[in-house]
Amino acid sequence: MSTKLYDGLRLTAHAPGLFELTRVISKRMREVFRELAVPIIARNVARVVDDAEIRERGMGGPLHNYLVYRARKLWLDEQAGLDDRMTFHDPLRFSIVFGQVDDEYGTRRLAYPFAGNRAYTDALMALEANGRPLFIDYHYQNQAERPDEIRKDEWKRRHDDWNHLLDADDRDTDGTFGHLPAWQLPDSIDGVFDAVLLGYKDTTIDLNAHRTIEHRMRRALNRAVTLDLDLDEVSGINRVLTRNQCIERAISQYLDTAEGKAMPRPAPLPGARELDVMISELSPVYEPPPGAVARIGELYREQALAGD
């Protein structure tokens, strides 16, 4: 059987018992979750503020309630539209299972995280007690040569340890970690839009720090240029990616010119203190200057011709 346990970990002697360990993990992973959620929320709030079609679907009511509802719906609709074959497409998921092996070599406590973002695993590896790590690498895979820094006997022990944990007596979980104790992140991004927008622990989240005016302006320019060029959206993925890269290069070229540097920018995203104003008081949707869009289109065509 093919074995790929790239994220396998071993608990060190400094790691506490399982109950205390899950308490430590819970606190840190929820902090990481919040750190990852804020830029996603900022991106979707910016889409609500910057897209006239989205804003027109539900005018009226307090700005905060509207922003939360529309931004959350954009995210959920985007996730629901992903290919069903992408089993773990949620970038904020996190869970971890624990197992123990006892043999003539002693006791080894193992853990395996299932994370939608590498930041979770990095945070686990950074956990310490009195300056000593709680986790160390214990990965294994049988499709590649043993790494030079790992001794032959240890590599075999890793193979045997993970096989032992995967070889459960229960036929329903044989070959999986389903029989092992686990901890799963209880938070979901659906439930934190409101909390992040309102701030937490007396801290106001600055959405503009996570979705800058520069990001929003570039997105508006890219969208406007694409529409102006009437490009075919159903082309092959490689062609679409190449096209987008050419547009981004053309945008960068234009913004480096005097006209580009002087081009008006979008208004900042509303802050927490403005979340109770009415939607009608939002600044107008940012529209890139037609002249800028036309010039970027020309730069794009020049690149396309040069590529041919």
C-alpha positions in Angstrom: 0.0 0.0 0.0 1.2 3.5 -0.8 2.0 5.4 2.4 2.3 9.2 2.4 2.5 10.6 5.9 4.1 13.9 5.1 2.9 15.7 8.2 3.5 13.0 10.8 4.7 14.3 14.2 6.0 12.8 17.4 5.4 14.3 20.8 8.5 15.0 22.8 9.0 14.2 26.5 8.2 17.9 27.2 4.6 17.5 25.9 2.0 17.3 28.6 -0.7 14.6 28.8 -3.5 14.5 26.2 -6.0 16.5 28.1 -3.7 19.4 28.8 -2.2 19.1 25.3 -5.5 19.5 23.6 -6.2 22.6 25.8 -2.9 24.1 24.6 -3.6 23.2 20.9 -7.2 24.5 21.1 -6.0 27.9 22.2 -3.3 28.3 19.6 -5.2 26.8 16.7 -8.1 29.1 17.3 -5.7 32.0 17.2 -4.3 30.8 13.9 -7.8 30.3 12.6 -8.6 33.9 13.4 -5.4 35.1 11.7 -6.3 33.2 8.6 -10.0 34.3 8.6 -9.4 38.0 8.8 -7.9 38.5 5.3 -10.6 36.2 3.8 -13.3 38.3 5.5 -11.5 41.5 4.3 -11.4 40.3 0.7 -15.1 39.5 0.7 -16.1 42.8 2.5 -14.1 44.6 -0.2 -16.0 42.8 -2.9 -19.3 44.0 -1.4 -18.0 47.6 -1.2 -16.4 47.6 -4.6 -19.0 45.7 -6.7 -22.1 47.6 -7.8 -24.0 44.4 -8.7 -23.5 42.9 -5.2 -24.4 46.1 -3.5 -27.6 46.5 -5.5 -29.0 43.1 -4.4 -29.9 44.2 -0.9 -29.9 48.0 -0.4 -31.1 49.4 2.9 -30.6 48.5 6.6 -27.6 49.0 8.8 -24.3 48.8 7.1 -22.9 46.2 9.5 -25.7 43.7 9.1 -25.6 44.1 5.3 -21.8 43.7 5.1 -21.8 40.6 7.3 -24.6 39.0 5.3 -23.3 39.7 1.8 -19.6 39.0 2.6 -20.5 35.7 4.3 -22.7 34.7 1.4 -20.0 35.4 -1.1 -17.6 33.1 0.7 -20.1 30.3 1.2 -21.2 30.5 -2.4 -17.6 30.4 -3.6 -16.9 27.3 -1.4 -20.1 25.6 -2.5 -19.1 26.1 -6.2 -15.8 24.2 -5.8 -15.4 20.9 -7.5 -16.8 18.1 -5.3 -13.7 16.1 -5.9 -11.8 18.6 -3.8 -12.6 16.8 -0.6 -10.7 19.1 1.7 -11.1 22.4 -0.1 -11.9 24.4 3.0 -8.6 26.3 3.6 -9.4 26.9 7.3 -10.1 23.4 8.4 -8.0 21.8 11.1 -8.1 18.5 13.1 -5.5 16.3 14.7 -5.4 12.7 15.8 -3.2 11.1 18.5 -1.8 7.6 18.8 0.6 5.7 21.0 3.1 2.9 20.3 4.6 0.8 23.1 7.3 -1.8 22.3 10.8 -2.9 23.4 12.1 0.5 22.3 9.8 2.4 24.7 6.7 4.6 24.3 6.2 6.9 21.4 3.3 9.3 21.3 2.4 10.3 17.7 0.2 12.9 16.2 -1.1 13.6 12.7 -2.7 17.0 11.8 -5.1 17.5 8.9 -4.8 21.1 8.0 -6.2 23.3 5.2 -3.3 25.7 5.6 0.3 25.2 6.4 0.1 27.9 9.1 -1.5 25.4 11.5 1.3 22.9 11.2 3.9 25.6 11.6 2.2 26.8 14.7 2.1 23.2 16.1 5.8 22.9 15.5 6.5 26.2 17.3 4.6 25.2 20.5 7.0 24.9 23.4 7.2 24.2 27.1 10.1 25.9 29.0 11.8 26.6 25.7 11.6 23.0 24.5 9.4 21.9 21.5 6.2 19.8 22.1 6.3 18.3 18.6 9.1 17.1 16.3 8.9 15.8 12.7 8.1 12.2 12.4 7.0 12.0 8.7 7.2 8.8 6.6 6.6 7.9 3.0 7.5 4.7 1.2 7.6 6.1 -2.4 10.8 8.0 -1.9 14.3 7.4 -0.7 15.1 7.7 3.0 16.3 11.3 3.8 20.0 11.4 4.5 19.5 13.0 7.9 17.4 10.1 9.2 19.1 6.9 10.3 18.0 3.6 8.6 16.8 2.1 11.8 14.7 5.2 12.7 13.2 5.3 9.2 12.1 1.6 9.6 10.7 2.4 13.1 8.6 5.3 11.6 7.3 2.8 9.0 6.4 0.3 11.7 4.9 2.9 14.1 2.5 4.4 11.5 1.6 1.0 10.2 0.7 -0.1 13.7 -1.6 2.9 14.1 -3.2 2.5 10.7 -3.8 -1.3 11.2 -6.9 -1.1 13.5 -8.9 -4.1 14.5 -12.1 -2.4 13.4 -12.6 -3.2 9.8 -14.5 0.1 9.3 -11.4 2.1 10.2 -8.6 -0.2 9.1 -6.1 1.8 7.1 -7.3 5.1 8.5 -6.9 7.0 11.8 -10.7 6.9 12.5 -10.2 4.8 15.7 -7.8 7.2 17.3 -8.6 10.1 19.7 -8.9 13.4 17.9 -9.5 17.1 18.4 -11.2 19.2 15.7 -11.3 23.0 15.4 -14.9 23.8 16.4 -14.8 27.3 14.7 -16.0 27.9 11.2 -15.6 31.0 9.1 -19.4 31.2 8.8 -19.6 32.0 12.5 -16.8 34.6 12.8 -17.6 37.2 10.1 -19.6 39.2 12.7 -17.0 38.8 15.4 -14.1 39.9 13.2 -15.9 42.9 11.8 -16.9 44.1 15.3 -13.4 43.4 16.7 -12.5 41.2 19.7 -10.5 41.6 22.9 -10.8 45.4 22.7 -9.0 45.2 19.4 -10.5 46.7 16.2 -9.6 44.8 13.1 -8.3 47.1 10.4 -9.7 45.5 7.2 -7.6 47.9 5.1 -4.4 46.3 6.4 -5.5 43.0 5.0 -7.1 44.2 1.8 -5.2 47.3 0.8 -6.3 50.0 -1.5 -3.6 48.8 -4.0 -5.1 45.3 -4.0 -8.6 46.7 -4.6 -7.5 49.0 -7.3 -5.7 46.3 -9.2 -8.7 44.0 -9.0 -10.9 46.8 -10.4 -8.5 47.5 -13.2 -8.1 43.8 -14.1 -11.9 43.4 -14.2 -12.4 46.5 -16.2 -9.7 45.6 -18.7 -11.0 42.0 -19.1 -14.5 43.3 -19.8 -13.2 46.0 -22.2 -11.2 43.4 -24.2 -14.2 41.0 -24.3 -11.9 38.1 -23.6 -13.2 34.5 -23.8 -13.7 33.2 -20.2 -14.1 29.6 -21.4 -10.7 29.1 -22.9 -8.4 26.4 -21.5 -7.0 27.0 -18.0 -3.4 27.6 -19.3 -4.6 30.3 -21.7 -6.7 32.0 -19.1 -3.8 32.1 -16.6 -1.4 33.4 -19.3 -4.0 36.1 -20.2 -4.4 37.1 -16.5 -0.6 37.3 -16.1 -0.3 39.5 -19.2 -3.0 41.9 -17.8 -1.3 42.1 -14.4 2.0 42.9 -16.1 0.2 45.6 -18.2 -1.3 47.0 -15.0 2.1 47.2 -13.3 3.6 48.9 -16.4 0.9 51.5 -16.4 1.0 52.2 -12.6 4.7 52.8 -12.9 4.1 55.8 -15.3 3.3 59.3 -14.1 -0.3 58.9 -15.2 -0.6 55.6 -13.2 0.8 57.1 -10.1 -1.6 60.0 -10.3 -4.7 57.8 -10.9 -7.4 58.2 -8.2 -7.6 55.4 -5.7 -10.6 53.7 -4.1 -11.8 55.0 -0.8 -10.7 53.0 2.3 -13.0 50.2 3.5 -15.4 51.3 6.3 -14.0 51.0 9.8 -15.6 49.5 12.9 -16.8 53.0 13.9 -18.7 53.4 10.7 -20.4 50.0 10.8 -23.7 51.4 12.1 -24.2 53.9 9.2 -26.7 53.2 6.4 -25.7 51.6 3.2 -26.7 54.7 1.3 -23.8 56.5 3.0 -21.2 54.2 1.6 -18.8 55.8 -0.9 -19.7 55.3 -4.5 -18.3 52.1 -6.1 -14.8 52.7 -7.4 -14.7 52.9 -11.2 -11.2 53.0 -12.9 -10.7 55.9 -15.3 -11.6 54.9 -18.9 -8.4 56.3 -20.2 -6.4 54.1 -17.8 -8.3 51.0 -18.8 -7.8 51.8 -22.5 -4.1 52.3 -22.0 -3.7 49.1 -20.1 -5.6 47.3 -22.8 -3.1 48.7 -25.4 -0.1 47.5 -23.2 -1.8 44.1 -23.0 -2.2 43.8 -26.8 1.4 44.8 -27.3 2.5 42.0 -25.0 0.2 39.6 -26.8 1.7 40.5 -30.2 5.3 40.3 -28.8 4.4 36.8 -27.5 3.3 35.6 -30.9 
